[in-house]
Amino acid sequence: MTHNFSILVVEFFVLFGLTRHLQLFDHETGKILTTDCLDPTQLETSIIPSITNDNDIVIFETTRVRLRDGVELAVDYLVVSNTGRFPVILELTPYGRGPDRINYRYEASYWRKHGYAFVIADCRGTGDSDGEMAYFSREGQDGYDLIEWIASQTWSNGRIGMRGSSYTGTNQWFIAREQPPHLSCITPSATLGRPMQDIPYFDGAFAVAWAINWIGFTLNINVLIVNQSHPDSMTWLNHRPLRTLDVYATGKKLLLYRTFLDHPTYDHFWHSIDFSPYDFARIKIPSLAFTGWFDGTMYGTIWRFQGARSYAPISDDHFLIIGPYTHSNAPDGGYDFRTGKAMRTVGDLPVAKNSLLPGLNMTHEFFEWCLKDDRRPVWKPVKFYITGSDRWMTRNVFPPPEAREVSLFLASNGYANSIVGNGRLQWDMPSTAATDSYLYDPTKPVMSSINNKSIGLPIDINPYLDRDDILVYTSELLNKSITVVGDIVVELMISSTACDTDFVIELMDVMTDGRSIKLGSKAAGQLRARYRDGVNQEILMLPNQTYLIRIDLHAIGHTFLPQHRIRLAVMSSFFPWISANPNTGAPIASDLQKPIIANQTIYHAPHQTSRIRLMLIDNPQFDE
């Protein structure tokens, strides 16, 4: 089986496992890319067994499984032998169950060699399965029925574990919540976060490129072509309304895309696929999850682990690994799942050898415990890697209890515009009042593409910072190491001449050679201002009124080294990562009004502080 990977895919496709696909789209150009690697990385030989895909010569059985409502799922399975009963590993995928699709089918022979049957099924409404694709809302019940069918087969011993990441990791939580009697454990790596805070809305800002490409080109669904497609996302900017961009961009009417736009606030639709403490309390089986500091679904993976640790009946049975990984290689501990070789760089940063973990072997050890009653793994609940220091930490909780909150305050002499402005970050609260302003023109947004690199990775973003519609704040040279572990929250005191607009931020580590290396698991942090008081309601601003807004960059684990600087950029667009806000205040899906240029102001004064809230560890204790 041949896999081709886009070097740009992480910015959007990191979100749902799309890096295990035969063909991938560049969300920044909208074009199909077929390079050989996800990133331009150098590889070295792995210490773990290479997974070679010999599934092309093994025979999967194919059948259909009838669910409680009469819908049938298409299922392939590989048994260990024609006699005997064995534990089973299952993946339920919306990307297609075949060898040329996004899935874990390539592992089937490995698991069979170790005494496990392997089952892979098309989700409802995808591939060869019946019904309509329901975006998690039916995954729990469908998975329950499929697991109980597997348990009844002559080749199954009734002990079933789930394998998957991204969508096929996230749906494991919904299935475990239903408590199928024969589900023994889950491995939900790289999983989605809370609705309206994670795709398809990033704190209210619509993830337009992800939605178009994921629904239109990556889901394994058949949709009638009704129009000529315009896959180059640079042509999408002037299309109105946003609701019909699906037909313009893909040539197809995408029902799920329009469903997302029909629910711009946290309503019953999103509530039905959210997780509450009650839901986490229903998780009664162990879990093992991998994610990475550069995995777009890191926030969701951590959030779900924290929920299980806080509310599940046996909290010590949940494990989380956070490495310097991407969405595609996190489940394998930094190794290329096709070859077993190790990544050597991530974005523009080198990767130390000690960051690599034998992810497949660890997953095997986990399954041996859960499905075969072997020795329980001797792991602490959380293991996370600190970039910069290039050391691991293990703790019982995340974030680590010794982390304390500190603030870096924004300041300037009134002109923080671009990298040559006078914006500063300082540890002391500003003693004098100042403001910084810029004009945001929705027809000329900051574009989320940079020199054919993925903005979802730690890359040098200095080329962005020469625009006057970007404010840049930089600290003095650090005289000692600063280790930050936990959520980064940026508080901005803002005003705008528009009644609605966006604020977008980037956090950087400025190297000794002047490069500004972007930090964080997503392409950017952002807030659509109408959601400043919560995503369950849209409240427009009063023009020129000041508001305190909070933008969550989610967790990082990083050491800023001596002679480095910390840098923050503030802007109001990042297209097509998010749709360009036209500043009109009208419903974003149907807005046909002419975009409005907005004058944006950031305040920093003793009584109107703007700041970065960091979780600092004073004397970090690393693993030996």
GIDA-V156603 format. One record per helix or strand of 3 or more residues. SS is the DSSP state (h for helix, s for strand). FROM is the first residue (numbers start at 1). LEN is the number of residues. If there is no record, write none. Layout:
BEGIN
ss from len
SS FROM LEN
SS FROM LEN
END
This chain:
BEGIN
ss from len
h 10 7
h 18 3
s 61 6
s 72 7
s 86 8
h 105 9
s 116 7
h 139 13
s 156 10
h 167 11
s 183 7
h 208 11
h 233 3
h 242 9
h 255 7
h 268 4
h 277 5
s 286 9
h 298 14
h 315 3
s 318 9
h 330 3
h 353 3
h 359 14
s 382 6
s 391 5
s 404 8
s 423 4
s 434 7
h 442 3
h 462 3
s 471 4
s 482 15
s 502 9
s 516 4
s 525 4
h 529 3
s 547 14
s 565 7
s 598 8
s 611 7
END
